[in-house]
């Protein structure tokens, strides 16, 4: 049960970090005229 919990939390962390990475990459790929500091 504890092992399942660890696997679940690590999986969720991996999922969230991947989503954040993709989202940030999307922001960085915007045109240079876009002010990233505003967001």
PyMOL Python script that loads the backbone (N, CA, C, O; Angstrom):
from pymol import cmd

cmd.read_pdbstr("""\
ATOM      1  N   UNK A   1       0.835  -1.196   0.000  1.00  0.00           N
ATOM      2  CA  UNK A   1       0.000   0.000   0.000  1.00  0.00           C
ATOM      3  C   UNK A   1       0.876   1.254   0.000  1.00  0.00           C
ATOM      4  O   UNK A   1       0.602   2.210  -0.726  1.00  0.00           O
ATOM      5  N   UNK A   2       1.922   1.243   0.814  1.00  0.00           N
ATOM      6  CA  UNK A   2       2.826   2.394   0.850  1.00  0.00           C
ATOM      7  C   UNK A   2       3.569   2.530  -0.481  1.00  0.00           C
ATOM      8  O   UNK A   2       3.796   3.639  -0.965  1.00  0.00           O
ATOM      9  N   UNK A   3       3.940   1.401  -1.058  1.00  0.00           N
ATOM     10  CA  UNK A   3       4.643   1.434  -2.345  1.00  0.00           C
ATOM     11  C   UNK A   3       3.715   1.988  -3.424  1.00  0.00           C
ATOM     12  O   UNK A   3       4.144   2.762  -4.279  1.00  0.00           O
ATOM     13  N   UNK A   4       2.453   1.593  -3.383  1.00  0.00           N
ATOM     14  CA  UNK A   4       1.490   2.120  -4.341  1.00  0.00           C
ATOM     15  C   UNK A   4       1.349   3.623  -4.191  1.00  0.00           C
ATOM     16  O   UNK A   4       1.238   4.340  -5.185  1.00  0.00           O
ATOM     17  N   UNK A   5       1.353   4.103  -2.960  1.00  0.00           N
ATOM     18  CA  UNK A   5       1.233   5.535  -2.695  1.00  0.00           C
ATOM     19  C   UNK A   5       2.436   6.287  -3.260  1.00  0.00           C
ATOM     20  O   UNK A   5       2.286   7.350  -3.861  1.00  0.00           O
ATOM     21  N   UNK A   6       3.621   5.730  -3.063  1.00  0.00           N
ATOM     22  CA  UNK A   6       4.839   6.367  -3.577  1.00  0.00           C
ATOM     23  C   UNK A   6       4.817   6.389  -5.105  1.00  0.00           C
ATOM     24  O   UNK A   6       5.161   7.399  -5.720  1.00  0.00           O
ATOM     25  N   UNK A   7       4.419   5.291  -5.705  1.00  0.00           N
ATOM     26  CA  UNK A   7       4.344   5.238  -7.163  1.00  0.00           C
ATOM     27  C   UNK A   7       3.331   6.247  -7.687  1.00  0.00           C
ATOM     28  O   UNK A   7       3.567   6.901  -8.702  1.00  0.00           O
ATOM     29  N   UNK A   8       2.215   6.370  -7.001  1.00  0.00           N
ATOM     30  CA  UNK A   8       1.163   7.288  -7.430  1.00  0.00           C
ATOM     31  C   UNK A   8       1.632   8.728  -7.338  1.00  0.00           C
ATOM     32  O   UNK A   8       1.441   9.502  -8.276  1.00  0.00           O
ATOM     33  N   UNK A   9       2.249   9.100  -6.211  1.00  0.00           N
ATOM     34  CA  UNK A   9       2.683  10.483  -6.024  1.00  0.00           C
ATOM     35  C   UNK A   9       3.806  10.841  -6.993  1.00  0.00           C
ATOM     36  O   UNK A   9       3.820  11.946  -7.535  1.00  0.00           O
ATOM     37  N   UNK A  10       4.735   9.934  -7.217  1.00  0.00           N
ATOM     38  CA  UNK A  10       5.829  10.215  -8.149  1.00  0.00           C
ATOM     39  C   UNK A  10       5.290  10.348  -9.573  1.00  0.00           C
ATOM     40  O   UNK A  10       5.784  11.158 -10.357  1.00  0.00           O
ATOM     41  N   UNK A  11       4.275   9.549  -9.900  1.00  0.00           N
ATOM     42  CA  UNK A  11       3.655   9.635 -11.219  1.00  0.00           C
ATOM     43  C   UNK A  11       2.959  10.979 -11.395  1.00  0.00           C
ATOM     44  O   UNK A  11       3.073  11.612 -12.445  1.00  0.00           O
ATOM     45  N   UNK A  12       2.230  11.414 -10.354  1.00  0.00           N
ATOM     46  CA  UNK A  12       1.541  12.702 -10.427  1.00  0.00           C
ATOM     47  C   UNK A  12       2.547  13.838 -10.547  1.00  0.00           C
ATOM     48  O   UNK A  12       2.338  14.778 -11.314  1.00  0.00           O
ATOM     49  N   UNK A  13       3.636  13.754  -9.790  1.00  0.00           N
ATOM     50  CA  UNK A  13       4.669  14.786  -9.846  1.00  0.00           C
ATOM     51  C   UNK A  13       5.278  14.855 -11.242  1.00  0.00           C
ATOM     52  O   UNK A  13       5.504  15.938 -11.780  1.00  0.00           O
ATOM     53  N   UNK A  14       5.539  13.686 -11.819  1.00  0.00           N
ATOM     54  CA  UNK A  14       6.094  13.631 -13.169  1.00  0.00           C
ATOM     55  C   UNK A  14       5.119  14.257 -14.164  1.00  0.00           C
ATOM     56  O   UNK A  14       5.518  14.999 -15.062  1.00  0.00           O
ATOM     57  N   UNK A  15       3.836  13.943 -13.989  1.00  0.00           N
ATOM     58  CA  UNK A  15       2.814  14.468 -14.879  1.00  0.00           C
ATOM     59  C   UNK A  15       2.734  15.991 -14.774  1.00  0.00           C
ATOM     60  O   UNK A  15       2.718  16.685 -15.790  1.00  0.00           O
ATOM     61  N   UNK A  16       2.684  16.509 -13.545  1.00  0.00           N
ATOM     62  CA  UNK A  16       2.574  17.951 -13.348  1.00  0.00           C
ATOM     63  C   UNK A  16       3.805  18.673 -13.869  1.00  0.00           C
ATOM     64  O   UNK A  16       3.677  19.712 -14.516  1.00  0.00           O
ATOM     65  N   UNK A  17       4.998  18.145 -13.601  1.00  0.00           N
ATOM     66  CA  UNK A  17       6.226  18.807 -14.049  1.00  0.00           C
ATOM     67  C   UNK A  17       6.310  18.815 -15.573  1.00  0.00           C
ATOM     68  O   UNK A  17       6.817  19.767 -16.166  1.00  0.00           O
ATOM     69  N   UNK A  18       5.808  17.746 -16.208  1.00  0.00           N
ATOM     70  CA  UNK A  18       5.804  17.706 -17.666  1.00  0.00           C
ATOM     71  C   UNK A  18       4.857  18.753 -18.226  1.00  0.00           C
ATOM     72  O   UNK A  18       5.186  19.436 -19.195  1.00  0.00           O
ATOM     73  N   UNK A  19       3.670  18.884 -17.615  1.00  0.00           N
ATOM     74  CA  UNK A  19       2.694  19.879 -18.053  1.00  0.00           C
ATOM     75  C   UNK A  19       3.269  21.285 -17.900  1.00  0.00           C
ATOM     76  O   UNK A  19       3.129  22.118 -18.796  1.00  0.00           O
ATOM     77  N   UNK A  20       3.916  21.548 -16.764  1.00  0.00           N
ATOM     78  CA  UNK A  20       4.507  22.864 -16.517  1.00  0.00           C
ATOM     79  C   UNK A  20       5.622  23.141 -17.527  1.00  0.00           C
ATOM     80  O   UNK A  20       5.741  24.257 -18.033  1.00  0.00           O
ATOM     81  N   UNK A  21       6.432  22.130 -17.817  1.00  0.00           N
ATOM     82  CA  UNK A  21       7.531  22.297 -18.771  1.00  0.00           C
ATOM     83  C   UNK A  21       6.992  22.641 -20.154  1.00  0.00           C
ATOM     84  O   UNK A  21       7.504  23.546 -20.814  1.00  0.00           O
ATOM     85  N   UNK A  22       5.967  21.928 -20.593  1.00  0.00           N
ATOM     86  CA  UNK A  22       5.375  22.174 -21.911  1.00  0.00           C
ATOM     87  C   UNK A  22       4.754  23.567 -21.954  1.00  0.00           C
ATOM     88  O   UNK A  22       4.880  24.274 -22.954  1.00  0.00           O
ATOM     89  N   UNK A  23       4.089  23.959 -20.880  1.00  0.00           N
ATOM     90  CA  UNK A  23       3.442  25.265 -20.824  1.00  0.00           C
ATOM     91  C   UNK A  23       4.482  26.385 -20.876  1.00  0.00           C
ATOM     92  O   UNK A  23       4.313  27.363 -21.604  1.00  0.00           O
ATOM     93  N   UNK A  24       5.563  26.235 -20.097  1.00  0.00           N
ATOM     94  CA  UNK A  24       6.620  27.247 -20.101  1.00  0.00           C
ATOM     95  C   UNK A  24       7.291  27.324 -21.472  1.00  0.00           C
ATOM     96  O   UNK A  24       7.610  28.411 -21.953  1.00  0.00           O
ATOM     97  N   UNK A  25       7.502  26.172 -22.093  1.00  0.00           N
ATOM     98  CA  UNK A  25       8.128  26.131 -23.413  1.00  0.00           C
ATOM     99  C   UNK A  25       7.250  26.866 -24.418  1.00  0.00           C
ATOM    100  O   UNK A  25       7.754  27.540 -25.317  1.00  0.00           O
ATOM    101  N   UNK A  26       5.943  26.733 -24.263  1.00  0.00           N
ATOM    102  CA  UNK A  26       5.021  27.418 -25.154  1.00  0.00           C
ATOM    103  C   UNK A  26       5.173  28.935 -24.998  1.00  0.00           C
ATOM    104  O   UNK A  26       5.151  29.670 -25.986  1.00  0.00           O
ATOM    105  N   UNK A  27       5.327  29.396 -23.761  1.00  0.00           N
ATOM    106  CA  UNK A  27       5.502  30.824 -23.508  1.00  0.00           C
ATOM    107  C   UNK A  27       6.825  31.318 -24.096  1.00  0.00           C
ATOM    108  O   UNK A  27       6.884  32.395 -24.690  1.00  0.00           O
ATOM    109  N   UNK A  28       7.880  30.526 -23.924  1.00  0.00           N
ATOM    110  CA  UNK A  28       9.196  30.945 -24.396  1.00  0.00           C
ATOM    111  C   UNK A  28       9.252  31.007 -25.920  1.00  0.00           C
ATOM    112  O   UNK A  28      10.040  31.767 -26.483  1.00  0.00           O
ATOM    113  N   UNK A  29       8.421  30.213 -26.586  1.00  0.00           N
ATOM    114  CA  UNK A  29       8.437  30.180 -28.049  1.00  0.00           C
ATOM    115  C   UNK A  29       7.585  31.281 -28.672  1.00  0.00           C
ATOM    116  O   UNK A  29       7.502  31.380 -29.896  1.00  0.00           O
ATOM    117  N   UNK A  30       6.951  32.107 -27.843  1.00  0.00           N
ATOM    118  CA  UNK A  30       6.162  33.208 -28.377  1.00  0.00           C
ATOM    119  C   UNK A  30       7.071  34.232 -29.052  1.00  0.00           C
ATOM    120  O   UNK A  30       8.271  34.260 -28.777  1.00  0.00           O
ATOM    121  N   UNK A  31       6.522  35.073 -29.930  1.00  0.00           N
ATOM    122  CA  UNK A  31       7.314  36.118 -30.587  1.00  0.00           C
ATOM    123  C   UNK A  31       8.039  36.996 -29.575  1.00  0.00           C
ATOM    124  O   UNK A  31       7.559  37.191 -28.459  1.00  0.00           O
ATOM    125  N   UNK A  32       9.184  37.521 -29.962  1.00  0.00           N
ATOM    126  CA  UNK A  32      10.023  38.284 -29.044  1.00  0.00           C
ATOM    127  C   UNK A  32       9.339  39.575 -28.595  1.00  0.00           C
ATOM    128  O   UNK A  32       9.730  40.157 -27.583  1.00  0.00           O
ATOM    129  N   UNK A  33       8.328  40.030 -29.330  1.00  0.00           N
ATOM    130  CA  UNK A  33       7.630  41.250 -28.960  1.00  0.00           C
ATOM    131  C   UNK A  33       6.743  41.066 -27.741  1.00  0.00           C
ATOM    132  O   UNK A  33       6.306  42.041 -27.129  1.00  0.00           O
ATOM    133  N   UNK A  34       6.475  39.803 -27.386  1.00  0.00           N
ATOM    134  CA  UNK A  34       5.601  39.521 -26.244  1.00  0.00           C
ATOM    135  C   UNK A  34       6.366  39.717 -24.946  1.00  0.00           C
ATOM    136  O   UNK A  34       7.469  39.195 -24.784  1.00  0.00           O
ATOM    137  N   UNK A  35       5.776  40.476 -24.014  1.00  0.00           N
ATOM    138  CA  UNK A  35       6.452  40.757 -22.745  1.00  0.00           C
ATOM    139  C   UNK A  35       6.196  39.617 -21.768  1.00  0.00           C
ATOM    140  O   UNK A  35       5.098  39.507 -21.222  1.00  0.00           O
ATOM    141  N   UNK A  36       7.198  38.766 -21.540  1.00  0.00           N
ATOM    142  CA  UNK A  36       7.027  37.613 -20.657  1.00  0.00           C
ATOM    143  C   UNK A  36       6.962  38.034 -19.200  1.00  0.00           C
ATOM    144  O   UNK A  36       6.412  37.304 -18.375  1.00  0.00           O
ATOM    145  N   UNK A  37       7.513  39.198 -18.864  1.00  0.00           N
ATOM    146  CA  UNK A  37       7.515  39.634 -17.469  1.00  0.00           C
ATOM    147  C   UNK A  37       6.113  40.034 -17.017  1.00  0.00           C
ATOM    148  O   UNK A  37       5.826  40.035 -15.820  1.00  0.00           O
ATOM    149  N   UNK A  38       5.242  40.372 -17.962  1.00  0.00           N
ATOM    150  CA  UNK A  38       3.904  40.849 -17.607  1.00  0.00           C
ATOM    151  C   UNK A  38       3.064  39.726 -16.996  1.00  0.00           C
ATOM    152  O   UNK A  38       2.247  39.969 -16.108  1.00  0.00           O
ATOM    153  N   UNK A  39       3.270  38.505 -17.474  1.00  0.00           N
ATOM    154  CA  UNK A  39       2.504  37.377 -16.961  1.00  0.00           C
ATOM    155  C   UNK A  39       3.152  36.844 -15.694  1.00  0.00           C
ATOM    156  O   UNK A  39       2.655  35.886 -15.102  1.00  0.00           O
TER     157      UNK A  39
END
""", "prot")
cmd.dss("prot")
cmd.show_as("cartoon", "prot")
cmd.util.cbc("prot")
cmd.orient("prot")
